């Protein structure tokens, strides 16, 4: 039953986001430095901003996880060394 509810939620979310993308299909102009400009659909701008935010968030999470894994490895090595010394 839970799997059906999850898939129903996914389908509804997809339909809602797809409808949002269709409603926001107008072309917007992104202006950069040195008189550079791109003309892209608004839905693409929103998608790229979301993807960039997700990438930054994942990078932050992965750096924290890498630090924790390194500390855990050091603690395990210390415990293994203490176990050999104490025996």
C-alpha positions as CSV (number, residue, x, y, z in Angstrom):
1,X,0.0,0.0,0.0
2,X,2.8,2.4,0.9
3,X,4.5,1.8,-2.5
4,X,1.3,2.7,-4.3
5,X,1.1,6.0,-2.3
6,X,4.7,6.8,-3.0
7,X,4.3,6.2,-6.8
8,X,1.1,8.3,-6.7
9,X,2.9,11.1,-5.0
10,X,5.7,10.9,-7.6
11,X,3.2,11.0,-10.4
12,X,1.4,14.0,-9.0
13,X,4.7,15.8,-8.3
14,X,5.8,15.2,-11.9
15,X,2.5,16.4,-13.4
16,X,2.6,19.5,-11.2
17,X,6.2,20.3,-12.1
18,X,5.6,19.5,-15.8
19,X,2.6,21.9,-15.8
20,X,4.7,24.6,-14.1
21,X,7.3,24.2,-16.8
22,X,4.7,24.5,-19.6
23,X,3.2,27.6,-18.0
24,X,6.6,29.2,-17.7
25,X,7.9,28.6,-21.3
26,X,8.5,32.2,-22.1
27,X,12.0,33.2,-23.0
28,X,13.9,35.3,-20.6
29,X,17.2,37.1,-21.1
30,X,20.1,36.4,-18.7
31,X,22.5,39.2,-18.7
32,X,26.1,38.6,-17.8
33,X,29.2,40.7,-17.5
34,X,30.9,42.3,-20.6
35,X,27.5,42.6,-22.4
36,X,27.0,38.9,-22.7
37,X,23.4,37.7,-22.7
38,X,21.5,34.4,-23.2
39,X,17.9,34.0,-24.1
40,X,16.6,30.8,-22.5
41,X,13.2,29.5,-21.3
42,X,12.3,30.4,-17.7
43,X,11.7,26.8,-16.8
44,X,15.3,26.0,-17.8
45,X,16.6,28.8,-15.7
46,X,14.7,27.5,-12.7
47,X,15.9,23.9,-13.4
48,X,19.5,25.0,-13.6
49,X,19.2,27.0,-10.4
50,X,17.7,24.0,-8.6
51,X,20.5,21.7,-10.0
52,X,23.2,24.2,-8.9
53,X,21.7,24.4,-5.4
54,X,21.5,20.6,-5.2
55,X,25.1,20.3,-6.3
56,X,26.3,22.8,-3.7
57,X,24.4,21.0,-1.0
58,X,25.7,17.6,-2.0
59,X,29.2,18.9,-2.1
60,X,28.9,20.3,1.4
61,X,27.4,17.0,2.7
62,X,30.1,14.9,1.0
63,X,32.9,16.9,2.5
64,X,31.4,16.4,5.9
65,X,31.0,12.7,5.3
66,X,34.6,12.4,4.1
67,X,35.9,14.1,7.2
68,X,33.8,11.8,9.4
69,X,35.0,8.7,7.5
70,X,38.6,9.8,8.0
71,X,38.1,10.4,11.7
72,X,36.4,7.0,12.1
73,X,39.3,5.3,10.3
74,X,41.7,7.0,12.7
75,X,39.7,5.9,15.7
76,X,39.5,2.3,14.5
77,X,43.3,2.3,13.9
78,X,43.8,3.7,17.4
79,X,41.5,1.1,18.9
80,X,43.2,-1.7,17.0
81,X,46.6,-0.5,18.2
82,X,45.4,-0.2,21.8
83,X,44.1,-3.7,21.6
84,X,47.5,-5.0,20.6
85,X,49.3,-3.1,23.3
86,X,47.0,-4.2,26.0
87,X,47.1,-8.0,25.2
